[in-house]
Amino acid sequence: MMSFQVDGLTVVLASAVVLVGALLASRKGPDFHPATFREQSHRSKTRNKGESAILRNPITPHGSPLLASFSTKVNTAYDMFWTAVTEHGSRNYMAQRVAGSWVWETFAGVGSRAKNVGAGLIRVTGVAPLAGSGDGVPTSSQMVGIFLPNSPEWIITDHACTAYNLVTVPLYDTFDLASLEHIINQTGMTVIVLSAKHLNKIFDISGKCHALKYVVVVDLQNVPADVQQRADAVKVNVTTLQAVEQSGKANPREPVPPKPADVFTICYTSGTTGLPKGAMITHRNVVAAGAGMCATLPNAYKLNKSDRHLSYLPLSHMFERIVFHTLTHLGCEIGFFSGDITKLFDDIQTFQPTLFPTVPRLLGRLYDKVSGTIEQSGLVKKSVFNLAYGAKRRLLQSGRVTKDSIWDRLVFGKIQARIGGRVRTMLTGAAPISPDVIEFVRIVMGCQVLEGYGQTESTAAGCVTRVGDYQFPFGSHVGVPFPSVEVKLVDVPSMEYYATDKPNPRGEICFRGPLVMKGYFKEPKLTAEAIDSDGWLHTGDVGTILPNGTLKIIDRVKNIFKLSQGEYVAPEKIEQKIKTTYMAQLYVYGDSLQSTLVVIVIPDPEAFLPWAKTQGFDGTLEDACNDERIRKAVLTDITTIGKKSGLHTFEIPKALYLTPEAMTVENSLLTPTFKTKRNVAQKYYASQIEQMYKSLASQKK
């Protein structure tokens, strides 16, 4: 994927410019004065017992209102889009790649199509705009499911729904049938806009989803006979988006603009051990998230209509959705990746984005690929790369990020070209990222890298690192609050985290402000557990406030975490699924900087040795635990059982450690009620966990 060429002339030039480059670099100051980052948050002067001070962004200090909008005229996602149509109507808006070329639609063209699709959905399927009961909570007649890959049709359907105050319900590819059935039935949705590849999945569960009446297929011009036959059998009407759009064009309707408190979307989270919960995200939430994101950027990095974005992160997740609607409002150009992940970098290279929202896993792959290529290079290439890297690292340490140095022209330019050569800002979120990877990207790609933290329930926003904050004097962190939210920590006595801890306060992270969701759809008990009577959203994440006013994530209140690709993992559920008769205890672990799980297995002595004999082993329990053949056989069993029990691939451990030593109350690995102390177990098995991840890393090379 990544390569660069170094010839003899380059070596001579590189050697010649070392002193000159150092001299020129020393004449320029840092991008931002270091004093800017000594105290990055505005802290409340008082705090409640059991809580930290409340943090705010300096843009909206205590005593001022939190940022809720771009302007007094933009208060809904409808306003965001139609303002852009008015101001940028004839300009290019969305593009998809057809036969290698980018084919564009204008803002005005998409606006017309959105109205037609919205009017058509109302006429053909019977959905009805939210009448305005006052609380903005939708009923089944407003629900429109979207089961599509990132595409113009996804966004046109989204804009169509905002134009007529309908509520979108995105459906993820990763949802199993039980989750899909639950979502369709809980919302009572009557229509789903989908791609043809999902038809059979919906038909398979439609017999249990009695409210579902219509499926609208985007990638068929006509309904094939076999599809129609299957639809008739399950009593679901099937039509095409083309037919819906034509119907709306022939029978236009005036838009029904939403109010700020109306629900924009119900985004179901898969982050629990049970069925997904539907977070009701309002129009007010969307506008506040977008306005907050823009306000955090200094003038030199403000987003504007000259920016470009390639949409490849799932639109079913709030992170990409907020990015898309925000850039739409600003008049930016947005392309969709071709859908083939193996061609993603080719799409990026030809589209040449300037803003690059991403996830740690992709940046990690970039880091590994470039590093691996350098390691396998000859001495000359490796020496020149290291020379260039060292020079730019010194620039970074002095407070500068650039892609205009001599080192970029000689060495890094070809690597930068692989992501189009124009990226000026990367925004990463969804999971933690290694500081080494962030430093690497800033040096090699010569762009800003901002790390964000948020949840679906906070409209994917919350905190973000600041442009120019390149050093980590107190360790890595996720930055400061958006101007549209305030943050505090609350004691977690059961885990011995307290706001009075020294040197830094620790506790559960809580958000309050216009970013926080309305609640979980039809789940008042869960809503009350998540949002307290004062409006604070309890995230379930444990954080600490560093001396410079930044927030660092250190733990989870609940035993749920994310892997590096952003997938939620519930280890206790997995342990229950993969446990078999010869296993006494299991401890599944995942590092948020890794994409895979590992597992500690304690065998049942009475059942394990007889099973081991069936594998050709004859010896003691201790010997069996150290036998490579037995370890591989156990891992094979775990993989087989995991697949049969319906676990996703990322939920199945890829390495294991067998030990005859049980987890007990006496060795502090179990509570008095015999539950695993997961934070204690993590420390207890730290060396074994480290070795398993090292082994997995070596297998990839």
Secondary structure, 3 states (H helix, E strand, C coil): CCCCCCCHHHHHHHHHHHHHHHHHHHHCCCCCCHHHHCCCCEECCCCCCCECCCEECCCCCCCCCCCCCCECCECCHHHHHHHHHHHHCCCEEEEEEECCEEEEEEHHHHHHHHHHHHHHHHHHHCCCCCCCCCCCCCCHHHEEEEECCCCHHHHHHHHHHHHCCCEEEECCCCCCHHHHHHHHHHHCCCEEEECHHHHHHHHHHHHHCCCCCEEEECCCCCCCHHHHHHHHHCCCEEEEHHHHHHHHHHCCCCCCCCCCCCEEEEEEECCCCCCCEEEEEEHHHHHHHHHHHHHCCCHHHCCCCCCEEEECCCCCCHHHHHHHHHHHHCCCEEEECCCCHHHHHHHHHHHCCCEEEECHHHHHHHHHHHHHHHHCCCHHHHHHHHHHHHHHHHHHHCCCCCCCCHHHHHHHHHHHHCCCCCCCEEEECCCCCCHHHHHHHHHHCCCEEEEEEECHHHCCCEEECCCCCCCCCCCCCCCEECCCCEEEEECEHHHCECCCCCCCCEEEEEEECCCCCCEECCCHHHHHHHECCCCCEEEEEEEEECCCCCEEEEEECCCCEECCCCCEECHHHHHHHHCCCCEEEEEEEECCCCCCEEEEEEECHHHHHHHHHHCCCCCCHHHHHHCHHHHHHHHHHHHHHHHHCCCCHHHCCCEEEECCCCCCCCCCCECCCCCECHHHHHHHCHHHHHHHHHHHHHHHC
